[in-house]
Amino acid sequence: MRAAGPGIGAAWLGLALALAVLHVWSGSDLGLARMAALVGGAGPESFADVQFREAMLPRAAMAGLAGFALGLAGSLFQQVTQNRLASPLTLGASSGAWLATIIGTLLAPGLAATHGAWFSFAGAIGAFGLVLSISGLRGLTGLHAVLAGMAVNLFLGAVAGALLLLQSPYFGHLFVWGAGDLGQSGWQWPLWFVPRLAVAVLVAVGLGRVLALLRTGAAGAEARGLHLAPALGAAALTALFLTAISVTAVGMIGFIGLLAPNLARMSGARRPLTELAASAGLGALLLLGTDTIAIAVSSVSRDLVPSGAAAALIGAPALIWLARGRLSAQDHAQFRLPPGPARVPTGAVAAIVFALVAVPVLALVAGQTDAGWRVAVPGDLVLSLRWPRVLAAAAAGAGMALSGVLLQRLIRNPLASPDILGMSSGATFALVATALLAGASIFEIGAGIAVLGSLAVLVLLLWFGRRHGHAPAAVALIGITLGALLDALVKFALASGSEDTFAILGWMGGSTYRVSPTGALTLAAAVALCGALILAFHRWLTLIAAGDDVAAARGLAPRLARPAVMSLAAILAAIVTAFLGPVTFVGLLAPHVAVMLGARRAMAQTALAAVIGALLMVLSDWLGRMMLYPMQLPAGTVASLLGGGYFMALLVFRRRSG
């Protein structure tokens, strides 16, 4: 920070001590005098004494240590990439560490219990490498790298969610831990953390000259004798190691590594080592403060409030604010899709018609039994179980595809889809919150609640995005961040770990398992009605896509027409979410495939995207039932894995073509 004498340091130290006292006091019934005595070495005389010494004090220490590590990691990432939006979360490292730890716990629990940090470290390296391959080394300085990191987060989150769904009766604690759990039952984790953090701090301090040279640019650093690749690798590995030990000890806690370095610079930290120190200290303060809020809310609500979810409630709005003011010209560039023909070839039409018949028939007649594969006309009982799932999956896929077409044409943004823009998350939060507050089943909540949640996100998105003219990267990042904020709220609600929680967790995978015949018919009818409305107003889509001036010249009022049709997109996403749960990436993928096949006019793209979305969801539902028989994966989870891979491939194409 600015050289303002020792008074500044004393003020920060005093704030840290005050926060630590407030933290332990908020979770204990003891008086300050008794707390001071216990800290001074007095023996425990009651359960409250033991709880204070073995739970609250270690928790405060762990919050400070983990926040220190995350703040330091965020500063390293931001100084290496020269990107103020870089952090363990936004570059995908946290999700990679989390997924690797889950895999290690499921496959080798004994090894993961003793060497979990190495699983996390490997996962963080792999995820960061994936982001690097998507954005490229030069792309790390812009919003494109953050967008790639958030896409990797979504994809890895889908994989982790699938694993937790398969093992939910036995590994439910991983869900709470994944939301960020600072709770302690002794001093073993703080004592484990300290030596590893000390090593990373020593390495980071040794990188001071490297970080100073990097500020002159790659060419300037190399001209001064810096070997760029080893230097970048050392700094990145240090940040990834800090991320890994934090995830191992306390789970997923996002946004601390983003906020702390930015606050450090706003406070006056300019030199590399000064920024590292200030970021680490502010990270500790932020997590201590966040955990204090989590403890206080938990005490009032009598339910566990994950600290990571509380951090997301603060950090997600901060990311939106930071992103809105720091877009480069490259970030405003339009995303281009891979080229395709001017019209749909006859062969493609024939293949689509064949698939439209073959895929539903396959889903109805082919299946696995204990005796192996069986392909036969199903009996009445089996048919009554299968056809609602097939119809619901087809309707959901078509609905999400139609929603995606509307959003992409109205915003003129190929990255727009109801899940990327957070509309599905809004509907999900509205349904989950209503179910838990009302004590009702998630499957009994009406679609109207979901529509309200989805429309609320749409309003926020339009308001936040208008400053940059709904630039593709900006809108996508704002939508993903809104989704992260709403997901944090959902984790708040689901942290109790009750039986209702596991039912909701299964629903959140996008499952057709509980859809009744009446529900399937209702969903299909609702999507068909919305589809008819879209066809009736297809001229609006064509005119708005051509530009607001063209639309106005033809007698259309874009300021009224765009929100009206976008509301229809939000309603479609909400209806699908109400019946199946959140379905991701279908609304992104289906419109793209339709365009790449040659459907470039509004009517043609709408119809073809609906067919592709329906086929994708029916196929995903069938694969989810068959791949791991007798266990099942929700259709939405399978579609997320397929669509997430496509989204990352699209970002790679954009980098190579732009």
N, C-alpha and C positions, 0 to 999 in steps of 0.2 A: 504494500500500500504506500501512499505518499509518505515521505519522510516527515512525520509530524511529531516526533519524539516518542518517549516511552508511554505517554499518556494513552495513545491509541491502543497499544498492546494491552495495557492494564484494563482499559475499558472492555475490550473483547474478552479478556480472561474473566473479568467480573461477570459479563453476560453469560459466559459458558458455565461458570459456577452457579449462577442464579437459575439457569435452565436445568442444570443437573439436580439442584435441590427441588425445584418445582416438579421435575420428572418423578423423582422417588417419592415425594410427598403426595403426588396425585394418586398413587397406587397403594398408599399405606394409611392405616388409621393411627399410626404413632405420632407423637408430638416431635417437634424439632429437637428438643433436648434429648429425648431418648434416641433419636436417629443419630445425633452427634456422638452419643455415648457408644452406640454400637459401631459406628465408624472408627471410633477411637480404640476399640478392642474389647469392650464390655461383652460378656457372655450373654447369649439369648436366654430369656426367662419365660417366653410365651411363644405361641405359634406366630403371632404378629411379628415378633422379633426375628424368628427364623425366616419368615416370608420376606422381610425387609432385607436381611443379610444375604439370603441365598436366591432370591428372585428379583427384587427390585434393584438392588445395587448392581448385580451382574447385567441386568437388562439395560440400565443406564450406561454402564461401561460398553456394552455391546453396541448400543445405539451410537455412542460417540465414535467408537472404533470403525464401525461399518460406514458411518457417514463420512469419516475422515478418508477412508479408502476410496469410496465412491467419488468424493469431491476431487481427490488426487487423480483418480483414473480419468474423470471428465476433463480436467485441466490438461492432462497429457494428450488425450484424444484431440482436444480443440487446438492445442499448440502445434501438434504434429500435422493436422489437416488444415490448419488456418480456417476452420469452420466453426462458427460460434454455436451451431446447432448439433455438433458432434457430441456424443456421450455413449456410455455403455449400452443404454437402451436404444437410442436412435440409430446406432450402427449395428444392432442385432446381437451384440456380444452377450447380453444378459439372457436373452432367449436361448441362445446356443448353449450357454452354461447350464441353464435350467433343464433343457431337454436332455443333455448328456448325463446329468445327475439322475434324472428319472430313469433313463435307460440303464444306467449302472445299478440303480437300486432294484430295478425289476429283474435284471439278468444276473447280477453278481452282488447281492446285498451285503455279503460279508466284506468283499473287497471295497465296495462303495462306502461302507461304514468307516473303514480305516484310511482309505485313500480317495475320498470323495472329491477333494480339491483337484486332483489330476483329471478326473472325469470332467469336471466343470471347466478346467483350463483347456482341455482338448476341444470341448464343445464351443467355448468362446472363440478359440482360434479358427475352428471350422466355419462358424457363422460369420465372423469378420472376413475371412477369406472369401466366402460367398458374396458378401456385400462388395468387396473389392473387385471381384470378377464381374459383377453387374455394373458397377459405377465406373470402374477404371481408376487408376491412380490419380489422374487429373480431376476426375469427377468428385473426389473426396472433398474438394473445397466448396462445393455448391449444394443446393437443395436436393439434387438428384441422388446424392449418396444417402441422405437422410430418408428420402422416399424409398430407396432400395432397402435400407435397414428396417424401416417399418414394414415393408412387404415381407422381408425375411422373418420378422417377428410374427406376422400373421400366419405364415406358412409353418414355421416351427411350432407356433402355438397350436395349430390344427393337429400336428403330429403328436404333441404332448397331450392334447385333449383326447385324442384317440386312445393313447396308451392308458390314460387315467380312467377312461370309460371302461376299457376292458378289464381293469384291475380295481375298479372303484370300491368293491366291498372290502378289499384288503389294504389298499393304499390311499384311503381317503385323506390321511394326514398330509399327503403330498399336495393336495389342493390348497389347504390352508398355508402350508409352507411356501407354495408357489406365489401366494398373494403377499408374502413378506411377513415373516413371523419373528419378532424380536424377543418373544418370551423365553425366559431362562429358568433352569432348575439347579443352578450351581455356577461355578466359575470355570467349568471346563472349556466352554467355547471362547470366552474372552482370553483365557490363557493360551488356547490354541492359536488364536488370531494374532496376538501381539508379535511373536517372533517372525511370522510370515509378513506381516505389515512392515516390520522394521527393515527386513531385507529389501522389500519393494521401495521403501522410502530412501534407503541408501542408494539404490540404483537410480531412482528419479533425480536425486540431488546430483549424482554424477553426470546426468544428462543435461545439466544447465547450459553448458557451452553449445551443445548440439541444438537445443531449443532456441538459443539466441541466434545461431547461424541460420536456422530454418526460417526465421522471420525475415531474412533478406531475400527469400525466394530460393527455389531449387538451384537455379543457375548461380546465384550469388554464393550460396553455401558451398557448392562444388568448387567454385573459383577460389574459395578460402581454404581448400584442402579437405573438406568434409566428404567422406564416402557415404553417399546418400542412402543407399539400400540398407547397409548395416545399421546406420543411425536410426532410420525410420523403423526398422524391424525391432531394435532394442526398445525404443519408446513405446511402440504399439504392444509388444509382448509384456512390458511392465504394466501397462494399462489393462491388458487382458487378464494378467495374473491377479491384479487387484480386484477386477470384476469377479473372477472365478472364486476367490476366497470369500468374497462377500456373499455370493449366491450360495456357496456351500454352507456358510454359517447361518445366514438369516433368510435365504430365499430371494425372491424377485422383489427388489425395491427400485422403482424407476424414478427418473427425473431429478434425483439429487445430483447426479453427475452432470446434468445439463444446467441446472440452476446455479450451483455453487461457483463455477468459473465465471459465469456472466455477472453474478453479483460481485465477485472479486474484482473484476475489471471496472464495474460501475463504482466500486469503493475506492478505486485509485491504483490497484495493483497493475503495474506495467511491465516490470522485468520478469523474465521467465521463472526464476526461482521464487520471487515474491508472489507471483500469481499461483504457483504450485502450493506454497504455504498457505496463502489466503484461501484458496479454493478448498484445501483439505480442512482447514479450520471451520470455514463456513458450512462445508458438508456435514461436519460433526454437529454444528449448531442446528442446521436444518433438520437433520434426522432426530436429534433430541427433541426439538420442538414439535415435529410431526408426531413422534411417538407419544409425547405428552398428551397431545390432542386425542390420539387413538385410545390411550388408557382412560382418559376422562370420559370419552363417549362410551367406551366399553363398560365403565362403572355405572353410567346412567342407564344404558340399554340392557345391561346384563348379558349381552352377547359379545363374542370376540370380534374386535375390529382389527383386521390385519394392518400393520404399519405400512406395508407397501401400497395397499389400496389408498390409505390416507395420503401418502406422498403423491400418488397419481392425481388425487383431487386438487392438489396445489400445483403440481408440475405441468399437467396437461394444458390448463389455460395459459401458463407461462410460455410453453412451447408455441402456442398459437400466436401469442403476442410477439415473441421473438421472431417467428417466421414472417409475420406480416411486414416487418420493417426491414428485412434483410434479404430481399430477393434480387438476384442478379438478372442480367438480360438473358442469360442462358436458361434460367429458371422459367422465364416467360415464354420460351420457345414452345411451339406446338409439337405435341407428340404425333409421330407418324406411324401408321400401321404398316405391316409388311404388304407389298403390292399384291394386287389380285386382278382378275379379268374385269372388263367393263360390264359384263353381264354373266349370269349364272350359266355355265356350260350345260349342255344336255346330259352329259355323263354324270355331272354332279346332281342334277335333278333326279335322275334315275336312281343314283345311290341313296339319296335322301328319302325318296319314296320307299325304296326297299327297306331301309333302316327303320322307317316309320312303322312298317309292318313287323319286321323281324325282331326288333328289340323288345317291344311289349309282349310279343308271343314268347320269346325266349324267357322273359321274366315270369311269365305265367306257367310255362310247361317244364322248365329246367330247374333242377334243384338238387341239393345234397341230402342224403339220409345217412343213418348209421351204417347202412350197407354200401354206401358210395353214391355216385352220381345217378340220377334218375331223370329221364326225359320222357314224359308221357302226358296225355291230356289229364289234367287234375280232376279229382272227384269234387263233389259239391262242397265238402268241408274245406279242402285245400284251396279251392277256387274262392270261397268266401273269405279266406284269410289273405289271399294274394291280390285279388283285383282292387280292393281299396288302396293298398299300398302302391300299386302301379299307377292307378288314376291320380292319387294324391301327389306322387312324385312327378308325374307328367305335368299336372296343373301347377305345381310349385316351380318347376323349371321354366315353364312357359311364362309364368307371372314374373319371375325375377328377370328373365330375358327381356320381356316387354318393358319393365321398369328401367332396365339398363339402356335400351334403345331410346326411350324418352329422355333420360338424363344426358346421354351422350350427344344427342341432337340439339337439345335445348340449350345446354351450356357450351356446346361445340368443343367438347373435351372428351377424347377417347378414354381417359382414365376414370370417367364418371361411372359409378354403379351404386346401387343402394347400400351395399356393404362397405365399399371403399369410402363412401361419403358419410357413413355413420347412421344412415336411416334405419338399417336393420338393428343396430345397437340401441337406438332410441326406442324402437318397438320392444326389443328384448328387455330393456330396463323397466319400461312401463309395465310389462306383463309380470316380471319377476317381483318387482316392488309391490304391485297390487296383490299378487298371490300370497306373499309372505305377510303383508300388513293385514289382509282380510282373512288370512287363515284358510284360503281356498286352494284347490288344486290348480296348477298352472294350465292344465288341460281344460278347465272349465271357465277360464277368464275369456270374456268376449273380445272379438277383433277390434271393437271400438276403442278399447284402452290402448291397443297396439298402434292404431292409427294416430291417436293423440301424441304418443311418444315419437313416432316417425315424423309427423308434421312439425313438432317442436324442433327437432334436429334440422329439418329443412329450412326453417326460418333462421336459425342460428347460422347455418352454412351460407345462405344467401347474404346475410348481414356481414359476416366475416370476409367473404370472398369478393365483395363488390369493390374493395379498394384496388385490387389487382386485376379487375376485369375477368375474374374467374379463370385466371391462368391455370393450365392443366396441373403443373406440379404443385402450385399453391393450394388449389382446391383439394387435390388428393391428400396433401399433407394435413390440411385443416380437418378434412373428413376423417382421416385415420386417427388424428389426435382426439377429435370428439369421440370417436369410437373407443379409444383407450380410456378416456375419462368415464364414459358410461360403463365400460367393462369394470373399471375400478369400483363404481357404485354397485354393480352386480356382485362383485367379490365381497363388498361390505355385507350385502344381504345374504350371501351364501356361506358366510364364514362359520355358521353355527354347527355345520356338519350333521344335521338331522337327516332322517329318512327323506323328508321333503326335499332336502338339498340334493341328494343323489338323484331323485326323480327329475328335478329341474336340470341338473347337470347332464343327464341323458337327453332331455328335451333340447338343451342348448346345442347338441351335436347335429340337429336337423333331422330327427328321426321320423319315419313313417310308421313306426311300430304300433303306436296307440291310435292311429287315425281310424275312425269307424267308417262304415259304408256311408252313413249320413254326412259325416264330416268330409269325406272325399268328394261326394257329389256337391256339397255346398261350396267347397274350395274351387272345384272345377267350374261351377256356375258363376262364381264371383270373378274368377279370372277371365272367363269367356265374356262376361258383361263388360269388364274393363277393356278387353281386347276390342270389342265392338265399338266402344267409345273412342278408342285410339284410331280405328279405321275411319270413323266418322269425321274425325278432326285431323286426318293425316295431312291436309293442306297446311295446317298451322305448323306442323313439324317441318315441312319442306321450306316454308317461307322464313321461319325463324332461323333454320340452319343456314339459309342464304345470307342472313344478316338483318339486323334490326331496321336499317334504312330501307332495304328491299321489302321487308314485311310491312312497314308503315306505308310505303308507296302503293302497296296492294290492298290497303284498307284494313290491315290487322294492327291491333294495338299490342306490341310485344310486352310492354310492362304489365299488362293484364293477362295476356295469353300464356306467357312463360310460367308465372307462378301457378296458374290454374292447371296447366298440363303437368307441371312438376309435382303438384299435389296429388295428381292421379298416380304418378310414379311412386310417391311415398305411400299411398294407400295400397297399391299392389304389394310393395315390400312388406307392409304391416300385416296384410291378410295372410300372406305366405308364412310369415313369422309366427302369427297367432296359431296356425294349424300345425306347422312342422317344427318350429324353432328357427333360429337364425341360419340362413343358407348363404354361404359366401362364395364369391368369384363367379357364379353362374351368370349374374347380371353383367359382369365385365366380359367374360369369355364369349358368350353366345352372340352378342352383336358384332364383335370383332370377326368371328368366324364367318358370319353372314356376309360382312363386307368383303372379306378376303375371298369368298366364293363368288363374288360378283354382284351381290344384292346391294346396290348403292342408293337406290331411290327409297324414299320413306316407306312406301307400301311393301316393297319387296323385302327390305331389311326387317321390318316389323314381323312379317309372316315367317320368314326363314329363321330369324333369331328365336322366335317362339318355338318352332319345331326343334331347333338344335338344343335349346334349353330343356325342353321336355325330354328329348332323347338322352341328354347328359344325366339328368336326374334319375330317370328310370334305370339307366345303366349303372349309375352310382349306387342306387338302392339294391340292385341285384348283386353287384360286386360286394357290397357291404354284408349281404346275407351269406354269400358263398365263400369269400376269400378265407375266412377264419372259422368256418363252421366247426362246432356248433355255436361259437360266439358270433356276435354281429357287430358291425360298425354302422352308425347312422349314415344315411344317404348324404346328408349335408357335410359330414366329415370327409367322406370319400371325395365328394365334389370339391371340397376345399383343397385337398391335396392335389387334385388334378388342376384346378384353376389357379392355385397358388404357384405351381410350377410354370404355368403359362404366363402369369403376370410377371414373374421374374425374367422369363425369356423375352417378353415384350420390352422390358427395361433394357436388356442387353441389346436388343435390336435397335432401340432408340439411340443408345450410345454409339453404336457402330455406324448408324446411318446419318447421325447428326453431327 
